[in-house]
């Protein structure tokens, strides 16, 4: 199989490390950055002056920007990789859709992990809004336990590659798969998205527990209840995108979301943390959309609700922790009965038959 030309949108930690991975695997990569300084340093010095600063990037990467890629550039590539924070994705897709050949679009792969603030929209819904249901059905989502600082060192990594179209999931897996970067496909992108967004919220909670001095027992979170109530497959929450990513993000100081929680637990203010963090912690803004989903599906999710209270309602951290610890006993596995779910509504909108799992 020939290696396709790839356009990566976003030059942050993850966009940069995946550009290097793909270039090292033989692809010719265009890396779009909003920063003229990053474009210059990548092209002249093979360095990203803002992220992964110590790494020398592949010579197969050409940086472009800060203007958005032209229609000619987009039509010249076989793959477009979106490494854009979820809160900025809608605007980028509006730009992209005007230039896409919708009869023969490139393979679209998304690596963001979040829920849009204010709309509670998953990425699949944003794609459908801005590019139409046909593009949404072909889109692919890459997720799982994958720190940029380890990918860039070619440390062994395993990820889920998911799409409503098995053909497109396989194509994306073939683009990324290497001995050091193993890809496993599945057909539940909605579950994969909920795992990615939810684990970031729980990582903040795990960081808070560590910052307050609690040890390992306190770092457990519960993703499955919310996801299955939403209509995703419970099996997805046992996958690399689910428990795999949750374990990594909630147990490592390399996690930006864990770091936010840890620093909150140490007494710092959220504004100071976000100002000095140096990169985006998607769990902060996703916690608002996740809270809206929890309320919509009507399940108990006390830890995620507690994170929301601290971040958006100004609740005193130690008081919130005490409230959670003093909750009454709960049933562990209270998965909802089958019925119409948000996933059914979304699949119907995409003109797909709802799947009963």
N, C-alpha and C positions, 0 to 999 in steps of 0.2 A: 504494500500500500504506500502511495506517495504521501509525503508530508505536506499538509495544506499551508498556505500563507494565513497568518493569524493576525487579527487586529485586537489588541487588548485595550479596553477603555478603563483607565484608572491606573495611576502610577504609585499608589500607596504600597504598604507592606505586601498585601496579597497579590495585587496586580503585578508588582515588580517580580516577586518570587516565581509566580506562575509563568511570566514572560521568560524568565531565565530557564525554567524547567523545559518549556516548550522549545526554546531556541537550542538548548543543549540536546534535545531529542531529535533535532533536525529541521524544525520548522523555521521559516523566515517570519520574524515577528515585528509588527509595528506597535509601538507602545505610545498611546495618546496620553498626554499630561496637560492639565490646565496651567502648569507652571513652566514658564519659559526657562527658568533656571534649571529645572530638572531636564528639560529637553536638551539644553546645551551640555550639561554635565554628562548625560548618558551618551550623547553622540561624540563628544570630544574626549571624554575620560573613561567611558564605560562605568560610571559611578552614578548612583542616585544620591544627591546631596541632602535629601530629606529622610529617606527610609533605607534601612539595611546598608548604612553608609560604608561599612568596611568591605563590602563585597564588590568584586570586579565582575561586571555582567558580561554575558556572551556578546561577541561581535555580531551575532546573527540578529541582534535587536537594533532597530532604528526608532528613535523617539520622534514623535510628531506633536505639534500643538504650538501654542495654547488654543488656536482656533480649532473648532470641531472638525473632524475628518470630512473631506469632501465626498460627493457622490462617487467620483472616480476612484477614490481610495477604497470606499466601502465595496464597490463592485469588483475590486481587484482581489479581494480576500475570500477564502473559503470558510473561515470561522471568525466570529466576533465574540470575544469574551468580555463580559460585563463584570468589572471589579469595582463597582460604584456603590457607595453606601445607599441603603434602601431609601432613605429620605430624599436622595437626589436622583433616584432612578427614573421617575416619571418624566422629568424634564429632558433627560438624556434620550429616553425612548421617543419622545415627541420629535426631537431632532433626527434621530435615526430613521424613524418610519417614513419621513418625507423622502429619504434617499434610498430606501430599500427596493430592490426588485422583488415584489411580492410573489411573482410567478416562479422565481428561482432564487430564494433568499439564501444567504450564507447560514451555516449552522450557528445558532445563537445559544451561548452557554452562560449561565448566571452563577456567580459564586458569593453573592451577598447573602447575609443571614439576618433578616429583620422583618418587621411589620410596619407598614406606613402609618405614621402618626396622624390621627384625625379621621382616617378612613377605615382603619383596621384591615387594609388590603394586604394580602400576600403578593409576592412578586408575580405569580401567575395571573392574578387578577389585574395588576397594573399593566402587564403585557397585553392582556385581552382588551383593556380599556384603550390603550394607545396604539396597538398594532393589529388588533382583531383576533378573533378566536382561532383562525387557522395558524397564525404565527405562534400563538400561545400553546397550541397543541403540539407543535414541533420543538418548542423550547426545552432546554436541558438544564438541570440543576445539579451542581457539583457541591457536595457537602461532606462533612465528616471530621474526624480528629486530625487537624492539619495546621500546625503552627508554621508561619512563614519562615521564621528563623531556623527551623529544622528542614523544611523543604529546600531552602537555599543551600544547605549543606549536604543535600542528597541523603538525608536520613530516611530510613524506610517509612513510608506513609501509605495508608489505605483510606480510600474514600468511596462514598456512594455516588453514583451517577444516575440521575433519575429523570424520566420524562413520561408523559402520557403516550408518546410514540416510542415503542421499543427500538425501532430502526434508528431513530435519532440518538437515543441513549447509547446504543452500540457504537455509532459513529463518533460520539464525543469520547467514549471510553477508549476507542482506538487512537484518538488524537493524544490523549494524556498518558496512556498506560506505558509504564517502564518498570524494570525490576525494582527500582526504588520508589515507585509511585503506582501502586496497584489500584485498579478500578473495578468496582462491582456494581452492576446495573440493577435497577428496580423500576417499578411502574407506579410508584406512589409519590409524585413530586409534592403533593400537598402535605403529606405526612413528613416528608424530608424538610420542607420549609418550616413547618411548625416545630420540628425538632431543633432546627438551627436557630430559630428566633427564641424559642422557650429556654433552651439551654443557656443562652446569654443572660436571661433574667435570673435563672437559678445560679449562674456563676457569680453574679453580684451578691446574691444571698450567701453563697459559700465564702466569698471574700469577706463579707461582713462578719461571719462567724469566726473566721481566722483572725481578723483584725481585733475582735473583742476578746480573743484569747481562748476560744473554744477549740477543741481538737477535732480529730477526723470524723467521729461519729456524727457531728453536727452538720456535715456537709452534704447530706443526702437530699435529693430533690425528687419531685414527682412530675414527670412530663406526660405520662401516658393518659391520665385522666382527662386532661384538657383536649389532647389530640384526638382521642377516640370519640369524645363527645362532639367534636367538630366534624367527624366522619372519616378520619384517616384510619389506616390499618394499624392495629396494635402491634403487628409484627415489625413495622417500620421503626417503632420505638425501641426495639431490641437490636437494631442494626448499627452499623458504623455511624450513620447520621444521627442516631438516637443515643443509646447508652454509651456508645464509643466516644462521641463528641462531648456528651455530658460529663463523662468521667475525666476526660482530658482538661476541659475548660474549668471544671470545678475543683481541680486538684493541683493546678500549676500556677505559679507566680508569673509565668510567661503570658497568661491570659489577660487581655486588657480589661475585660469585664470583671474578672476576679480581682484585678488590681484596684478598680474603682470601688468595689465593695470593701476590700481590705483597708483602703485609705479612709473610707467612711467610718469603718469600725475603729480606726485609730483616731478619729475625731476631726478629720479635715472636712471642709465644706465641699459640696458637690461642684460649685463654680470653680473653686481653686483646683480641684482634681481635673476637671475637663480642660481647663486652661493649660495645664502643665503635662497632660497625658501624652501628647505628641502624636496621637492617632485616634481614630474613631472607635469608641466602645458602643457597638450597636445595641446592646442590651438596655442602655439608658433610655433611648427613645422608643425602642421596641416594647418596653414595659408598659407604655401607655396603650398601644394597640393590643398587646397581650391581655391587659386588663379588660378591654372592651370585648375581646373574644370570650374570656372567662364569664363575663356578665351575660353575653349573648347565649352561650350554651348552658349556663346555669349549673356549673359544677363547683365543688369546693376546691380552692387552690390557695390555701392560707399563706404559703411562703411567697408566691408570686404577688398576691395582694399586698403583703407586707412590704415588698420591694417598691411597689407602686406608691404606697402611703409615704414612704421615706423620701422618694425622689420627687413626687408631685404634690403631696399634701402637706409637706413640712412637718411630718410626724417625728417626734423625738425617737431616735434609733433604739435606745435601751428600753423605752416603753413598748415599742412595737415588738421587739424580741420577747419581752416578758409576756405580751399578749399571745404570741404564737405558742410559747412554751406552756401557757396555761389553758390552751384550748381543750375542750372535752375530747374523749375518745372518738375515733372515726373508723369507719370501715375502710380497709386498705384498697380493695378492688371493687369499686362501685361504678363499673362501666355502664353507660346508659343503654337502655333498650334500643333496638333498631327502630328507626323512624326517619323522617326527613331531617337532613342535617345541612349545615352550610356547604359541605362538600357536594351534596346532591344538587344544591342550587347552582354552584359554580360549574359542575359538569354539564348540567342542563343548559346553562348559558353557552358553554362551548360546544353544544350539540352532541354531547356524549351521553351514553346510558349510564346512570348512576350505578356504582359497583357495590354490591353487598359483600363485605369481607367477613 
